[in-house]
Amino acid sequence: MKCFCRTTSVQSSCKSLQADYTSLLLSENTSAVQPTNQPMQRMIGEKLLLPIIIMSVLSLSYGQHLTEESCTVQILVPGLKGEPGEKGQKGAPGRPGRLGPPGEIGETGLTGQKGIMGYYGKMGPSGIKGVKGDMGDPGPKGPNGEPGVPYECTSMRKMIGEMDILVAQLSSELKFIKNALPSPAAVAGIKETDSKVYLLVKEEKRYSDAELYCQTRGGHLAMPKDEGANVAIAGYITEAGLNRVYIGINDLHREGVFTYVDLSAMTTFSKWRKGEPNNAYDDEDCAEMVASGEWTDVACHPTMYFVCEFDKESA
């Protein structure tokens, strides 16, 4: 509420009325904050009429002055509560929160694929020689042969006897070759010393398979135990046009201690090349002979030609 009057008395009355009206508005605002009932609302409405009644009384009391002095009274009443505004736009994202605690350990993954096959193991020791079997039952007696033709020539008889011996020897050698090899094309001839027979097998095999091959035929891989045997085997290799062959020497039973395949010790003779054996890559447990007659240690799993050795008596 505002008053605009020139006369002092009217202005004073108006200001007093303004103070009462302001006090009334304050009490109204205070009551608006708290919940109201209908009697309270009625009382507030009656108080709002008070300024209008007072202004009417002032107009009658001071009518004589109103003709000479102009007085303006403005009553400013708060408007009604407006409608709720529209919902504002979504604000910008907040700052990232702190790093959370680590999660639980996951389940065990699937088993991986099977790896590649490893190196071949070392050849096991030779088994114990079996017991000789019992002699079989004698066969039935054959029929008598036809009587021979009488002959008086002694010299002819002697010649025939020598020829029989030669045929028997040739038959024995042929039988030995047939038993030792699956095909004649795989043999590069036979070498003999005073007590041994050497057979070069031109079929590539791993060391263990080569030794087993010789054993099943009554022998072993060649074991040069003296200079004569070593020279004979080396010449055999050269004549066959080969560079190297497996021989019966290894350290499969004890690393670094080479022995012959029949487990006999190497105490009297060796022909190692300079710098050999060196066990390169920790995988050289077998031996080979080169065309010069020297020995080198090699791995046991590559395939190679080899020389078998047989006792002359058993052959």
Salt bridges, closest charged atoms under 4 A:
GLU192 OE1 - LYS312 NZ 3.01
ASP209 OD2 - ARG206 NE 3.39
GLU211 OE2 - HIS220 ND1 2.72
GLU227 OE1 - LYS271 NZ 3.59
GLU239 OE2 - LYS191 NZ 3.03
GLU255 OE1 - LYS122 NZ 3.04
ASP262 OD2 - LYS225 NZ 3.11
ASP283 OD2 - HIS301 NE2 3.28
ASP285 OD2 - LYS122 NZ 3.47
GLU288 OE2 - ARG244 NH1 2.47
GLU294 OE1 - ARG273 NE 3.29
GLU309 OE2 - LYS196 NZ 3.47
ASP311 OD1 - LYS196 NZ 2.51
